[in-house]
Structure formats: C-alpha cells, structure tokens
Amino acid sequence: MYKQSKVRIGLFGIGLQAYWDQFTGLKQRLTEYIEVVAKSMETFDAEIVNLGLIDTPEKAFDAGLKFKQVDVDLIFLYATTYALSSTVLPVVRKAGVLVIVLNLAPQASIDYKSFNSMESRTAMTGEWLAYCSSCSVPEIANVFRRSNIPFFQVTGLLYDDAHVWTQIQEWIQAAQVARTMQYNRLGVMGNYYGGMLDIYTDLTLQCATFGGHIEILEVDELSALRTSVTDTEIEEKLTEIKTEFDVQDDCLAEELHRAAKTAVALDKLVDKYDLGSFAYYHKGTGNAENENTVTSVILGNSLLTGKHVPVAERI
C-alpha cells in the first residue's frame, strides 16, 4: 500500500502586484492571513504546500506546476483581496485537482470610526483592500464555470469562526479518504455471492472511480498459509484476541484456536500482498481445508479491521 501518511494540501492566496508599491504594508498583511490559514490547516494532520501570494500570471504558471509536481490532493485558494482571475486559472488548470475558494474576511466589518479618521485616501484604500476578499470571488467563480472547473466555496471569518474551520477540516478529511483510496491495494478473494445482484462490484469501475489496485486472490492460498502457521504464532494471536475482545466463558477453546490460526494466516496474506483492504466470499464445494479456513475467518477479519485494514464479506 502507498505509504504517504498525510494528505497533501495546496494553499495559495491571490493579490495584485501593482498594489504593493501603492499601499504600504498590504502585502505583508495579506501574507500573514495566508499563514494563519496554513497553521490552522496543519492541526488537521495534513501536509500543507503553501505557495503564499500569487500576484502575477507568471507566478501562477509556476504555482500550478509546483502543485502538480508535489501531487497535491486538494487546493485551497484564499481570495485575500481583489486580484485578476488570470492569477488563478493557470494554477488550478495545471494542478488538475478540486479547488475550494476561501472567502474569509479578517473581521466581521471594517472599524469605520478609525477608517473614516484616516487622513490619507491612499491609506484608506489600502485598508479597504485588506477587507476585500469577496471582491474577486464572483470573477473567479465565473471563470471556473466557463472553464468547466468544479469548485466549492467557504465563506466566513478568518479568526474565531467555527463554521469555517469545520468545513475546511471536513474537506481535508475527504481528501485524505480520496488519497487513501487512490493508493490502496484491495484484495478480492473468492467469488460473487449468488443472487445478490445489487452488490456485485465492477472492479474496473472501482479502479476508474477511486484509483488503487485490486489483487485477485485464491482461497487456496489462504488455506496454504494456514498450514504453515506455528504454535508460537497461534499463542501470540490468542493473547491478542483476549486483549482486544471480551471472550465469553462458553467460547470453545478449539474454536478459538482454529480462529487464531486463520487470523495469523490472514496477517500473512495481507503482508504478502501489502493490502490496505480486503473483500471476500467463498461458498465452496466440499474442499475440507478451504471450508475450515472460511468458516473460521471472522475473528481475523475483525482484528484486521481494527488495524485499519477493513474487511468486507460478499463481493
């Protein structure tokens, strides 16, 4: 299974290079907004690729290439102030992943008392631009729609807005699931369960939709691995079982022993093929070894699921 442990999130803000010489401190202020977002995102167990302010089309092309090279799973575009959509489209188009537009104001409103007391019209404009995150969002949305680029939007406040950070966290968690599926190795063993037409899985569609790799396995192989399990391995597995489960007194010792042996074989199968998930069904036609394996597999399935290798019966 692919070992990338964290989802990789792209983040960039947008601005207009022509502003920086006109409005003292505006670029630094907007950069700090982006840093606030980046640090908060890191608390969601994500690797953040923060490219800072993108303020020219040239930087936009470079940013899109960078995001593509590092294989980001999702992009957050922070509209920190007004900016041209030509600083946005090259980034998102090249990266080729879903984009979430962050429309986050630094506060609920400008302090108009202080604002109106400013003596410099230039300073007033700079202050207004620091609150202008919404200005470019309609332009960006229109360009995305005309370009057939799917996007979503999170609107709210940069600071102390639980609604905003709940949405951002949920998007990052969804991206983590998608990344896990993209690189997952799914083991499929046995055959379809006869008659349950609604659950039959199209393996090609599975890979086309979620990515990953599907390893087709035989029940015979699990049975063969079972014959190689040692008494020491069984005792270790029994200890694990009694640690993880409340084993009732009426549970037969021989059945527990049989299940532990199969659980060890399952571990070996998962390790051999580096599986991140597993699905199976086997009806059988009288092969005693396979029957013994399949009728004692449930406990091992539960242990694997508890170790983040989910197992599903019936395919």
C-alpha positions as CSV (number, residue, x, y, z in Angstrom):
1,M,0.0,0.0,0.0
2,Y,1.3,3.5,-0.8
3,K,2.9,4.8,2.3
4,Q,2.1,8.6,2.1
5,S,0.8,9.1,5.6
6,K,-0.6,12.6,5.3
7,V,-2.9,14.2,2.8
8,R,-1.1,16.9,0.8
9,I,-3.0,20.2,0.6
10,G,-2.1,23.0,-1.7
11,L,-2.7,26.6,-0.5
12,F,-2.2,29.9,-2.2
13,G,-3.5,33.4,-1.9
14,I,-4.0,35.9,-4.6
15,G,-3.2,39.6,-4.9
16,L,-2.3,42.2,-7.5
17,Q,1.4,43.1,-7.8
18,A,0.6,46.7,-8.7
19,Y,-0.8,47.2,-5.2
20,W,2.4,46.6,-3.2
21,D,4.2,49.8,-4.1
22,Q,1.0,51.8,-3.7
23,F,-0.2,50.6,-0.3
24,T,2.4,50.2,2.4
25,G,2.1,47.0,4.5
26,L,-0.7,45.5,2.4
27,K,1.4,42.6,1.0
28,Q,2.7,41.7,4.4
29,R,-0.7,41.8,5.9
30,L,-2.2,39.5,3.3
31,T,0.7,37.1,3.6
32,E,0.0,36.9,7.4
33,Y,-3.6,36.0,6.6
34,I,-2.4,33.1,4.5
35,E,0.0,31.9,7.3
36,V,-2.9,31.9,9.7
37,V,-4.8,29.5,7.4
38,A,-1.7,27.3,6.8
39,K,-1.0,26.9,10.5
40,S,-4.6,26.1,11.3
41,M,-4.7,23.5,8.5
42,E,-1.6,21.8,9.9
43,T,-3.6,21.0,13.0
44,F,-5.8,18.7,10.8
45,D,-3.0,16.3,10.3
46,A,-2.2,17.5,6.8
47,E,0.9,18.4,4.9
48,I,0.4,21.9,3.7
49,V,2.1,23.1,0.5
50,N,1.8,26.9,1.0
51,L,2.9,28.9,-2.1
52,G,2.0,32.3,-0.5
53,L,0.7,35.2,-2.5
54,I,0.4,34.7,-6.3
55,D,0.2,38.1,-7.8
56,T,1.2,37.7,-11.5
57,P,0.2,35.3,-14.3
58,E,3.9,34.2,-14.5
59,K,3.8,33.2,-10.8
60,A,0.5,31.4,-11.5
61,F,2.1,29.2,-14.1
62,D,4.9,28.3,-11.7
63,A,2.5,27.6,-8.9
64,G,0.4,25.3,-11.0
65,L,3.5,23.3,-12.0
66,K,4.7,23.1,-8.4
67,F,1.3,21.8,-7.1
68,K,1.3,19.2,-9.9
69,Q,4.9,18.1,-9.2
70,V,4.3,17.6,-5.4
71,D,1.0,15.8,-6.1
72,V,-1.4,17.8,-4.0
73,D,-4.8,16.3,-3.4
74,L,-6.8,19.4,-2.9
75,I,-6.2,23.2,-3.4
76,F,-7.5,26.0,-1.2
77,L,-7.5,29.3,-2.9
78,Y,-7.6,32.2,-0.5
79,A,-9.0,35.3,-2.1
80,T,-7.3,37.7,0.3
81,T,-8.1,40.8,-1.7
82,Y,-9.0,41.8,-5.2
83,A,-6.9,40.1,-7.9
84,L,-7.2,39.3,-11.5
85,S,-8.5,35.9,-12.4
86,S,-5.5,35.5,-14.7
87,T,-3.5,34.8,-11.5
88,V,-5.9,32.0,-10.6
89,L,-6.8,29.9,-13.7
90,P,-3.3,28.8,-14.7
91,V,-2.7,27.5,-11.1
92,V,-5.9,25.4,-10.9
93,R,-5.9,24.3,-14.5
94,K,-2.4,22.9,-14.3
95,A,-2.8,21.3,-10.9
96,G,-5.9,19.4,-12.1
97,V,-7.5,18.9,-8.6
98,L,-10.6,20.1,-6.9
99,V,-10.4,23.7,-5.6
100,I,-12.0,25.3,-2.6
101,V,-12.3,29.1,-2.7
102,L,-11.8,30.7,0.8
103,N,-13.8,33.9,1.1
104,L,-12.6,34.9,4.6
105,A,-12.7,38.4,6.0
106,P,-10.3,39.3,8.7
107,Q,-13.1,40.7,10.8
108,A,-16.9,41.0,10.6
109,S,-16.6,44.6,9.4
110,I,-14.1,47.4,9.0
111,D,-13.7,49.7,12.0
112,Y,-15.3,52.6,10.3
113,K,-14.6,55.0,13.1
114,S,-10.9,54.5,12.6
115,F,-11.2,54.2,8.9
116,N,-13.0,57.5,8.4
117,S,-10.5,59.3,10.6
118,M,-7.6,58.4,8.2
119,E,-6.2,61.5,6.6
120,S,-4.7,59.7,3.6
121,R,-7.0,58.4,0.8
122,T,-4.3,56.0,-0.2
123,A,-4.2,54.6,3.3
124,M,-7.9,54.3,3.3
125,T,-7.9,52.4,0.0
126,G,-5.2,50.0,1.4
127,E,-7.3,49.3,4.5
128,W,-10.3,48.6,2.3
129,L,-8.3,46.2,0.2
130,A,-7.3,44.3,3.3
131,Y,-11.0,43.6,3.8
132,C,-11.8,42.9,0.1
133,S,-11.7,39.1,0.0
134,S,-15.2,39.0,-1.5
135,C,-14.4,41.3,-4.4
136,S,-12.8,38.8,-6.7
137,V,-14.9,35.8,-5.8
138,P,-17.6,36.4,-8.4
139,E,-15.0,36.9,-11.1
140,I,-13.2,33.7,-10.1
141,A,-16.4,31.7,-9.9
142,N,-17.4,32.9,-13.4
143,V,-14.1,31.9,-14.9
144,F,-14.2,28.5,-13.2
145,R,-17.7,27.9,-14.6
146,R,-16.7,29.0,-18.1
147,S,-13.7,26.7,-17.9
148,N,-15.7,23.7,-16.6
149,I,-13.6,23.6,-13.4
150,P,-15.5,22.3,-10.4
151,F,-15.1,24.3,-7.2
152,F,-16.7,25.0,-3.8
153,Q,-16.6,28.0,-1.5
154,V,-16.2,28.5,2.2
155,T,-17.4,31.9,3.4
156,G,-16.9,33.4,6.8
157,L,-14.3,35.0,9.1
158,L,-10.6,34.3,9.3
159,Y,-10.5,34.3,13.1
160,D,-12.7,32.5,15.6
161,D,-15.3,31.2,13.1
162,A,-16.0,27.6,14.0
163,H,-18.2,27.2,10.9
164,V,-15.4,28.0,8.6
165,W,-12.8,25.7,10.2
166,T,-15.3,22.8,10.5
167,Q,-15.9,23.0,6.7
168,I,-12.1,23.2,6.0
169,Q,-11.4,20.2,8.2
170,E,-14.1,18.2,6.5
171,W,-12.7,18.9,3.1
172,I,-9.3,17.9,4.3
173,Q,-10.6,14.7,5.8
174,A,-12.5,13.9,2.5
175,A,-9.2,14.5,0.6
176,Q,-7.5,12.1,2.9
177,V,-10.0,9.4,2.2
178,A,-9.7,10.0,-1.6
179,R,-5.9,9.8,-1.3
180,T,-6.1,6.5,0.7
181,M,-8.4,5.0,-2.0
182,Q,-6.1,6.3,-4.8
183,Y,-3.1,4.3,-3.5
184,N,-5.0,1.4,-1.8
185,R,-4.4,-2.2,-2.6
186,L,-7.6,-4.1,-2.3
187,G,-7.5,-7.9,-2.1
188,V,-10.5,-9.7,-3.6
189,M,-10.8,-13.4,-2.8
190,G,-13.4,-16.0,-3.9
191,N,-16.5,-15.2,-5.9
192,Y,-19.7,-13.2,-6.1
193,Y,-22.5,-14.2,-3.6
194,G,-25.1,-15.9,-5.8
195,G,-28.3,-14.0,-6.3
196,M,-27.4,-10.7,-4.6
197,L,-27.4,-8.7,-7.8
198,D,-27.4,-5.3,-6.1
199,I,-23.9,-5.8,-4.6
200,Y,-21.9,-7.1,-7.5
201,T,-18.8,-5.0,-7.8
202,D,-17.5,-3.8,-11.2
203,L,-13.7,-4.0,-10.5
204,T,-12.8,-1.8,-13.5
205,L,-15.3,0.9,-12.4
206,Q,-13.9,0.7,-8.9
207,C,-10.4,1.4,-10.1
208,A,-11.6,4.1,-12.6
209,T,-13.5,5.9,-9.9
210,F,-11.3,5.6,-6.8
211,G,-7.9,4.6,-8.2
212,G,-5.9,1.9,-6.4
213,H,-5.1,-1.6,-7.3
214,I,-7.1,-4.8,-7.0
215,E,-5.3,-8.0,-6.3
216,I,-7.3,-11.2,-7.2
217,L,-6.6,-13.9,-4.6
218,E,-7.5,-17.5,-4.2
219,V,-9.0,-19.1,-1.1
220,D,-6.5,-22.0,-1.6
221,E,-3.6,-19.6,-0.9
222,L,-5.1,-18.6,2.4
223,S,-5.6,-22.2,3.3
224,A,-2.0,-23.0,2.3
225,L,-0.7,-20.2,4.5
226,R,-2.8,-21.6,7.3
227,T,-0.9,-24.9,7.2
228,S,2.4,-23.0,7.8
229,V,1.2,-21.3,11.0
230,T,3.3,-22.3,14.1
231,D,2.1,-23.0,17.6
232,T,4.0,-20.0,18.8
233,E,2.2,-17.7,16.3
234,I,-1.1,-19.1,17.4
235,E,-0.4,-18.5,21.1
236,E,0.6,-14.9,20.3
237,K,-2.6,-14.4,18.4
238,L,-4.7,-15.9,21.2
239,T,-3.1,-13.4,23.5
240,E,-4.0,-10.6,21.1
241,I,-7.6,-11.9,20.8
242,K,-8.0,-12.0,24.6
243,T,-6.6,-8.5,24.9
244,E,-8.9,-7.0,22.2
245,F,-12.1,-8.9,22.9
246,D,-14.2,-9.9,25.9
247,V,-14.1,-13.6,25.3
248,Q,-17.1,-15.3,26.9
249,D,-16.7,-18.4,29.0
250,D,-18.8,-20.6,26.7
251,C,-16.5,-20.0,23.8
252,L,-15.0,-23.3,22.9
253,A,-11.2,-23.4,23.2
254,E,-10.8,-25.4,20.0
255,E,-12.9,-22.9,18.0
256,L,-10.8,-20.0,19.4
257,H,-7.6,-21.9,18.5
258,R,-9.0,-22.5,15.0
259,A,-9.9,-18.8,14.5
260,A,-6.5,-17.7,15.8
261,K,-4.7,-19.9,13.3
262,T,-6.7,-18.4,10.5
263,A,-6.1,-14.9,11.8
264,V,-2.4,-15.5,11.6
265,A,-2.8,-16.7,8.0
266,L,-4.8,-13.6,7.2
267,D,-2.0,-11.4,8.5
268,K,0.5,-13.3,6.3
269,L,-1.7,-12.8,3.3
270,V,-2.1,-9.1,4.0
271,D,1.6,-8.7,4.4
272,K,2.5,-10.7,1.3
273,Y,0.4,-8.5,-1.0
274,D,0.7,-5.3,1.0
275,L,-3.1,-5.0,1.2
276,G,-4.9,-1.9,2.6
277,S,-8.3,-3.6,2.4
278,F,-9.8,-7.0,1.7
279,A,-13.1,-8.4,0.4
280,Y,-14.2,-12.0,0.0
281,Y,-16.9,-14.6,-0.4
282,H,-16.4,-18.3,-0.8
283,K,-19.2,-20.9,-1.0
284,G,-17.0,-23.9,-1.7
285,T,-17.8,-27.4,-3.0
286,G,-16.5,-29.7,-0.4
287,N,-12.8,-28.9,-0.1
288,A,-12.2,-29.5,3.7
289,E,-9.2,-27.3,4.0
290,N,-10.9,-24.3,2.4
291,E,-14.1,-25.0,4.4
292,N,-12.0,-24.9,7.6
293,T,-10.4,-21.7,6.6
294,V,-13.5,-19.8,5.5
295,T,-15.6,-20.9,8.5
296,S,-13.0,-19.6,10.9
297,V,-12.1,-16.3,9.3
298,I,-14.5,-13.8,11.0
299,L,-12.3,-13.1,14.1
300,G,-9.2,-12.4,12.0
301,N,-11.3,-10.1,9.8
302,S,-12.3,-8.1,12.9
303,L,-8.7,-7.8,14.1
304,L,-7.6,-6.6,10.7
305,T,-10.4,-4.0,10.6
306,G,-9.3,-2.8,14.0
307,K,-5.8,-2.3,12.5
308,H,-7.2,-0.1,9.7
309,V,-7.3,-2.8,7.1
310,P,-11.1,-3.1,6.6
311,V,-12.5,-6.4,5.6
312,A,-15.9,-6.9,3.9
313,E,-17.7,-10.2,3.3
314,R,-19.5,-10.7,-0.1
315,I,-18.3,-9.1,-3.3
